[in-house]
């Protein structure tokens, strides 16, 4: 109290003062290849304490996995190679693609940042130690590790890990009907096929209700296309979404 009165209260110790980090800018994806999210997760190996590192890039609008690789270490060089391959595979020519990630060293490495600048990709980063700033990658990793086909035992080698992830990506992109995008596959949404599929579902459900209206207590299932996908939405957008969810 006495020190405070004479303005002599100073922080003690070597730890830095806590900082209030600003929430990252929100991005609204209205089509594929506008906003990507990526992260790295561990895959256990048979050698105790040793892991393989899965690099995974996801398009948040379509939920399609647009790029992945597995390596024995984390590095900005591996990450920059992956983003170049993904941009080439998706035929990214124009500047403006947003790539969101956390604050790991591979994400902020000089090689990675230089590659993004060369490709015209806009980097976006989560707040330190805040997991829900990168929800799409976190959700995808949970789907990957909790799918019934995920091995019960550690991977016996790098080739075994790559083989399993390859099969998962094929299933996820081309067979998995994602609940957040009206139960179409990520590839169907990414390629634009979803419009025809959703219109057909509307006709089927509408015809079924006309034939037997007693089966429905209200409207048919909502098969309207999800037009907007937000990454870190502003407060007003989040409040509106919560209000709509309550009404539904």
matplotlib code that plots the C-alpha trace (Angstrom):
import matplotlib.pyplot as plt

x = [0.0, 2.8, 4.7, 1.6, 1.1, 4.5, 4.1, 6.9, 5.0, 6.9, 6.5, 9.0, 10.5, 11.6, 8.1, 6.7, 3.6, 0.3, -1.0, -4.5, -4.3, -6.8, -9.1, -8.0, -9.9, -13.0, -13.3, -16.4, -16.1, -18.8, -17.1, -14.2, -10.6, -11.3, -10.3, -8.1, -7.3, -4.2, -2.5, -0.1, -1.0, 1.0, 0.6, 2.2, 5.0, 6.1, 9.2, 8.2, 8.4, 8.7, 5.9, 5.1, 3.7, 0.6, 0.3, -3.3, -4.9, -8.7, -11.0, -13.4, -16.2, -16.4, -14.6, -12.5, -8.9, -6.9, -3.5, -1.7, 1.7, 3.4, 7.0, 9.3, 9.7, 8.1, 9.6, 8.6, 10.2, 7.8, 4.9, 5.9, 6.2, 2.8, 1.1, 2.8, 1.5, -2.0, -2.2, -1.0, -3.5, -6.4, -5.2, -4.9, -3.9, -5.3, -4.1, -6.4, -6.6, -6.5, -4.5, -5.3, -3.2, -2.0, 1.2, 3.6, 7.1, 6.4, 3.5, 5.5, 8.9, 10.6, 10.5, 6.8, 6.0, 8.1, 6.3, 2.9, 4.0, 5.2, 1.9, -0.2, -1.7, -2.8, -1.6, -4.0, -3.0, -4.8, -4.2, -1.5, -2.9, -6.5, -7.6, -11.0, -9.5, -8.8, -11.9, -12.0, -8.6, -9.3, -12.6, -11.1, -8.3, -10.9, -12.8, -9.6, -8.5, -12.0, -13.1, -13.6, -10.8, -8.1, -5.5, -5.5, -1.8, 0.9, 2.0, 4.8, 6.5, 6.2, 4.8, 2.1, 1.0, 0.9, -1.1, -3.7, -4.1, -4.4, -7.4, -8.9, -8.6, -10.3, -13.1, -13.5, -13.5, -15.5, -17.8, -18.3, -21.5, -20.8, -23.6, -22.5, -22.9, -26.3, -25.0, -23.1, -19.6, -16.8, -15.9, -19.5, -19.6, -16.1, -17.0, -20.5, -22.4, -24.2, -26.7, -28.2, -28.2, -29.9, -32.6, -33.3, -33.7, -36.1, -38.3, -38.1, -39.0, -41.8, -43.3, -43.2, -44.9, -47.7, -48.3, -48.3, -48.6, -49.3, -45.6, -44.5, -45.4, -43.9, -41.8, -39.5, -35.8, -33.9, -32.0, -31.1, -27.4, -25.2, -24.1, -21.6, -19.0, -17.4, -13.9, -13.8, -17.1, -17.7, -20.0, -23.0, -22.7, -22.3, -25.3, -27.5, -26.5, -27.4, -30.7, -31.5, -30.5, -32.9, -35.7, -35.0]
y = [0.0, 2.4, 1.5, 2.0, 5.4, 6.5, 4.6, 2.1, -1.2, -3.2, -6.8, -9.2, -12.2, -13.2, -14.1, -11.6, -9.7, -11.3, -9.8, -9.5, -10.8, -9.5, -12.0, -12.8, -11.3, -13.1, -14.4, -15.3, -18.1, -18.1, -20.6, -23.1, -22.0, -18.7, -19.7, -22.7, -24.0, -26.1, -27.7, -30.5, -33.5, -36.3, -39.9, -42.4, -44.7, -48.1, -46.3, -44.9, -41.1, -40.9, -39.5, -38.9, -35.5, -35.2, -31.9, -31.3, -28.5, -28.2, -25.9, -24.5, -23.9, -27.4, -29.2, -30.9, -32.0, -30.2, -31.2, -33.5, -35.0, -37.0, -36.4, -37.4, -33.8, -30.4, -27.8, -24.7, -26.2, -29.1, -26.8, -24.5, -27.4, -28.6, -25.3, -25.0, -28.5, -27.7, -24.4, -26.2, -29.0, -26.6, -24.3, -21.2, -18.3, -15.2, -13.6, -13.4, -17.0, -16.9, -19.6, -19.9, -21.7, -21.6, -20.0, -23.0, -22.5, -24.3, -21.9, -18.8, -19.9, -17.6, -20.1, -20.6, -16.9, -16.2, -18.9, -17.5, -14.0, -15.4, -17.3, -14.3, -16.2, -14.1, -15.7, -15.7, -16.9, -17.9, -16.3, -18.0, -20.9, -20.5, -23.7, -22.6, -19.9, -22.8, -25.0, -26.6, -28.3, -29.3, -30.9, -32.7, -34.2, -35.5, -37.1, -38.6, -40.1, -41.2, -42.9, -46.7, -47.6, -45.6, -48.2, -49.4, -49.8, -47.3, -47.1, -49.5, -47.1, -44.0, -45.9, -47.5, -44.1, -42.6, -45.6, -45.3, -41.5, -41.8, -44.2, -41.9, -38.8, -40.8, -41.8, -38.4, -36.4, -38.8, -40.9, -39.1, -37.1, -34.1, -33.0, -29.3, -29.1, -30.8, -34.3, -34.1, -35.1, -32.5, -33.2, -32.7, -29.3, -28.4, -29.2, -27.6, -30.9, -30.2, -27.9, -30.6, -33.1, -30.8, -29.8, -33.5, -34.1, -31.3, -32.8, -36.3, -35.0, -32.7, -35.6, -37.9, -35.3, -34.8, -38.6, -39.1, -35.8, -37.5, -38.6, -34.9, -32.8, -29.7, -28.7, -31.2, -31.2, -28.1, -28.9, -25.3, -24.8, -23.5, -20.2, -18.8, -20.4, -18.1, -18.5, -16.7, -14.8, -11.3, -11.1, -9.9, -12.8, -15.3, -13.8, -14.1, -17.7, -18.6, -16.8, -18.8, -22.0, -21.4, -20.7, -23.9]
z = [0.0, 0.9, -2.3, -4.4, -2.9, -4.2, -7.5, -6.7, -7.2, -9.9, -11.1, -9.5, -11.0, -14.5, -15.9, -18.3, -17.4, -18.6, -21.9, -23.2, -26.8, -29.3, -30.9, -34.4, -37.3, -38.4, -41.9, -43.8, -46.4, -49.1, -51.4, -51.6, -51.5, -49.7, -46.1, -45.2, -41.7, -40.9, -38.0, -36.9, -34.7, -33.3, -34.4, -32.0, -33.2, -31.8, -30.3, -26.9, -26.9, -30.7, -32.9, -36.5, -37.3, -39.5, -41.4, -42.5, -44.4, -44.5, -46.5, -43.9, -46.4, -47.8, -45.0, -47.7, -46.8, -49.5, -48.4, -46.0, -45.3, -42.5, -41.4, -38.6, -37.4, -37.3, -39.5, -41.4, -44.5, -44.5, -44.0, -46.8, -49.2, -48.2, -48.8, -52.2, -53.2, -52.0, -53.9, -57.0, -56.6, -56.1, -58.9, -56.7, -58.9, -57.3, -54.1, -51.1, -49.8, -46.0, -44.2, -40.5, -37.9, -34.3, -33.1, -33.5, -34.8, -38.1, -38.7, -38.0, -39.4, -41.8, -44.6, -44.2, -44.0, -47.1, -49.0, -48.1, -49.2, -52.5, -53.1, -52.1, -49.2, -46.1, -42.8, -39.8, -36.3, -33.2, -29.8, -27.7, -25.7, -27.0, -28.7, -30.0, -32.3, -34.6, -34.2, -37.7, -37.4, -33.9, -34.9, -37.8, -35.7, -33.3, -36.2, -37.4, -34.0, -32.9, -36.1, -35.6, -38.1, -36.2, -35.1, -31.5, -31.6, -32.5, -36.1, -37.0, -39.4, -41.5, -44.4, -42.3, -40.9, -44.4, -45.8, -43.0, -43.3, -47.1, -46.6, -44.1, -46.3, -49.2, -46.9, -45.4, -48.6, -50.8, -48.5, -45.2, -45.2, -42.9, -40.6, -40.7, -44.5, -44.9, -45.1, -48.3, -48.7, -48.5, -52.2, -53.3, -51.6, -52.8, -56.5, -56.4, -56.8, -53.5, -55.2, -57.3, -54.4, -52.0, -54.6, -55.2, -51.5, -51.2, -53.9, -52.4, -48.9, -50.2, -52.3, -49.3, -47.1, -49.6, -49.8, -46.0, -44.1, -40.8, -40.6, -40.2, -37.2, -38.9, -41.9, -43.7, -42.9, -43.9, -47.1, -47.9, -48.7, -46.0, -47.6, -45.1, -42.9, -40.3, -38.8, -35.5, -36.1, -34.6, -31.5, -33.5, -35.9, -33.1, -31.2, -34.3, -34.9, -31.3, -31.6, -34.8, -33.1, -30.2, -32.6, -34.5]

ax = plt.figure().add_subplot(projection="3d")
ax.plot(x, y, z, "-o")
ax.set_aspect("equal")
plt.show()
